[in-house]
Amino acid sequence: MRCCLNCAFYDTHYANACREPNADPVLDKEAGNFCEFFTFSEHRQPRQSPTTDDARARLEALFKKKA
């Protein structure tokens, strides 16, 4: 449970994927660690990739000919 992926500071857009500047770098973000800045994130949602059907429907709607 206590790993970078569950932390409120985890963000892939920051150096070392962590918004806490004083945290030591962690190589394996999925493995448990003992970071002293760890704060459990209650709001993290898993990313959902669009399905092929959703993407196709969006493209068809975008290029649909107007009558």
C-alpha positions in Angstrom: 0.0 0.0 0.0 2.8 2.4 0.8 4.3 2.9 -2.7 4.8 6.0 -4.9 1.7 5.1 -7.0 -0.5 5.5 -4.0 1.1 8.8 -2.8 -0.5 12.2 -3.1 2.8 13.6 -4.3 3.2 11.2 -7.2 3.1 13.0 -10.5 4.9 11.9 -13.7 5.3 15.5 -14.8 7.8 16.3 -12.0 11.4 15.2 -11.5 11.6 11.7 -10.1 7.8 11.6 -10.5 7.3 13.3 -7.2 6.1 16.8 -6.3 7.9 16.7 -3.0 11.3 18.4 -3.7 13.0 17.0 -0.6 12.1 13.3 -1.2 14.8 10.8 -2.1 14.5 9.3 -5.6 12.7 5.9 -5.7 13.6 3.7 -8.7 10.7 1.3 -8.5 7.5 3.3 -8.1 5.3 0.2 -7.7 7.3 -1.4 -4.9 6.8 -0.5 -1.2 9.1 2.0 0.3 9.6 4.0 3.4 9.5 7.6 2.2 9.0 10.0 5.1 6.9 12.3 2.9 4.3 9.7 1.9 0.7 10.8 2.1 -2.0 8.4 0.9 -3.9 9.8 -2.0 -7.6 9.2 -1.8 -8.4 11.0 -5.1 -6.2 9.1 -7.5 -8.2 7.5 -10.3 -6.8 4.9 -12.7 -6.5 6.2 -16.2 -8.9 4.7 -18.6 -7.9 4.5 -22.2 -10.6 5.0 -24.8 -11.8 1.9 -26.6 -11.5 1.6 -30.4 -15.2 2.0 -30.7 -15.2 5.2 -28.8 -12.4 6.6 -30.9 -14.1 5.5 -34.1 -17.3 7.2 -33.1 -15.5 10.4 -32.3 -13.8 10.5 -35.6 -17.0 9.8 -37.5 -18.8 12.6 -35.6 -15.9 14.9 -36.4 -15.9 14.3 -40.1 -19.6 13.7 -40.5 -20.9 15.5 -43.6 -23.5 18.1 -42.9 -26.6 18.0 -45.1 
